[in-house]
Amino acid sequence: MRKVLQLIRRFWNLILFITLEIISLTLIAKRNSMQGVDIVNSSNAVVGYLYEKQNNIVYYFRLKQMNDSLLQENTRIHNELAQWTGVDTFADTLVRIPPRNYDTGKVVQAATADSSRKPQDKPAVVRYAIYHYIPARVINNSIANDRMNYITLNRGAKAGIRPNMVVVSNNGIVGRVAHVSDNFSTVVSLLSEGRNYSAELADGTTGFIAWEKGSPDYIHLTKIPLEQKVKTGDSVFTATYSIFPANITVGTVAGIDTVKANNTKTLKIRLTTNFRKLQYVYVVNNEYASEQQGLEAKNEKSE
């Protein structure tokens, strides 16, 4: 209490001035409408400015929480959309149908022109992939190495991540999981040597993508037939039989070169994934991948 009194005594003149100033402004505001309006408007402007700054500060410190929330929501949406992929229906024609709550009879009637097919004849439903998306945050990312570039994620075996799972972002493909510990995993980035993945143009023409050394923004799509019509701006997607889920955007055509030696075209592709600003990704778990890879490994051993 003594220190408070000493403080008031020390700054008494300033306190008295501020008090009288407030009283004066209050009297002016009450007795003079014009000046009162100006004072109220000025005070509202000051208060509004302070509230805006306060809101900006709070918003900044809540960005991480908001990003995590959006990541979880995007993961939920990805997993729901994944239920619509990996299913084929074999009738008179090949038809893509949703795996849940579908009427196969209606699908058959809409998909085939054969009116002799009986409504009770249901097509064979074949599932070739079950995808689950696991969200992760990038905690380390290299893009400058000329041979291999790695990405470190903050999720590992405890989150269900295993080697050879593929990694994608909201904008495109990222790479493939190489090593896993309990809480972390490393990914061989798409920006690495010897990482040739299947990709296709919008009409289904398939080639192989390979990284263009020295640039984190471009790759090459090779083995495109010479007669294939391609123009800059065309989109490139993951192929149906790629290790990635099908129809994920890889990039857009930025340049076209002709390889006369084998009568093919090599396309320069601008990636839709921005590796310079990569922060959040999704690790894709295909429940059928182990079975497929094990079977294909037997073929390699038998050769």
C-alpha positions, -999 to +999 in steps of 0.1 A: +000+000+000+028+023+008+044+018-026+011+025-043+008+058-024+044+067-033+036+059-070+005+081-069+024+109-053+052+107-078+029+108-108+002+130-092+004+158-118+000+133-147-029+115-131-046+148-123-042+159-159-056+127-174-086+128-150-094+164-159-090+156-196-115+127-194-140+149-175-136+177-200-141+154-230-172+138-213-188+172-207-181+183-242-196+151-256-228+155-235-234+193-241-222+197-277-237+173-302-212+180-330-181+177-309-197+147-292-202+129-324-165+136-334-153+123-301-174+091-302-163+084-338-127+089-328-130+066-298-148+040-319-120+041-344-093+037-318-112+008-301-118-008-334-082-006-343-072-021-310-097-050-314-084-057-349-048-059-337-059-081-308-078-104-332-048-106-356-025-117-327-050-143-315-055-155-350-017-159-356-013-180-324-042-202-334-029-209-369-014-243-359-046-254-342-066-244-373-041-261-397-043-293-377-081-291-377-082-286-415-057-315-419-080-338-400-110-327-420-092-332-453-081-366-441-117-376-434-128-364-469-099-382-486-109-414-468-145-410-478-135-404-515-112-434-514-142-456-508-153-448-544-120-460-559-105-494-563-138-511-574-147-525-608-179-541-620-176-566-647-208-569-668-210-566-706-188-535-701-164-524-674-181-499-651-168-480-621-193-481-592-193-469-556-187-497-530-215-487-507-253-484-511-252-491-548-278-508-569-259-531-593-290-538-613-294-501-622-257-497-629-258-526-654-289-513-672-273-478-675-239-491-686-248-517-712-268-515-743-277-552-742-314-551-734-315-589-732-297-589-699-321-598-671-324-574-641-316-601-617-282-608-634-258-589-613-222-582-624-191-594-605-178-568-582-140-568-579-121-546-555-084-541-563-075-515-537-086-502-503-070-469-496-066-452-462-050-417-458-028-410-428-020-372-422+015-362-414+035-330-411+068-323-429+095-316-403+125-317-427+127-315-465+156-314-489+153-302-525+189-293-534+206-327-536+215-338-572+208-375-565+184-382-537+162-359-517+145-370-485+115-357-465+111-364-428+076-368-414+064-366-378+045-399-380+058-434-379+050-470-372+027-461-343+005-442-367+004-472-391+031-461-415+052-487-432+080-487-458+069-485-495+037-466-487+032-437-511+029-401-501+007-374-516-003-338-509-035-319-516-019-308-549-002-339-562+022-367-556+052-365-532+072-397-530+075-431-513+082-441-477+118-454-473+124-459-435+102-459-405+108-456-367+081-456-340+074-418-343+091-407-375+094-418-411+116-407-441+103-404-476+123-406-509+111-375-526+099-375-562+129-353-567+153-383-567+172-404-592+158-437-604+123-430-592+103-438-623+066-439-618+038-445-643+017-415-654-008-408-681-023-381-702-061-374-700-068-399-728-050-427-710-017-426-729+009-439-704+045-429-700+071-428-672+080-397-651+116-390-641+130-361-622+148-333-640+180-327-620+185-293-605+149-282-604+123-289-577+096-277-601+098-299-631+100-336-641+100-354-675+073-377-689+090-401-713+080-428-738+050-409-752+043-421-788+054-396-815+019-395-830+003-386-797-013-351-799-001-331-769-001-294-762+013-272-734-011-269-705-024-305-708-027-322-674-008-354-664-022-378-639-011-409-620-018-440-641-044-466-633-018-492-625+006-468-607+017-475-571-002-442-564-039-440-563-052-434-599-061-400-613-041-378-589-028-348-607+010-348-613+014-316-632+009-298-665+028-300-698+053-271-700+074-283-730+075-309-757+107-325-771+109-351-799+133-381-794+141-392-830+162-422-819+131-441-807+103-420-823+088-409-790+082-376-772+095-364-739+073-339-721+085-314-696+060-314-667+055-286-643+047-302-609+015-292-591+032-301-558+052-272-545+082-289-529+096-256-517+066-250-494+056-285-485+042-286-450+014-313-447+011-346-466-009-378-466+006-413-464-015-437-484-020-472-471-033-497-497-045-528-478-040-549-509-005-537-516+014-564-497-006-592-515+000-576-549+037-569-543+043-604-529+027-620-560+047-598-584+079-606-565+074-643-572+073-635-609+106-617-607+122-647-589+109-671-615+126-652-644 
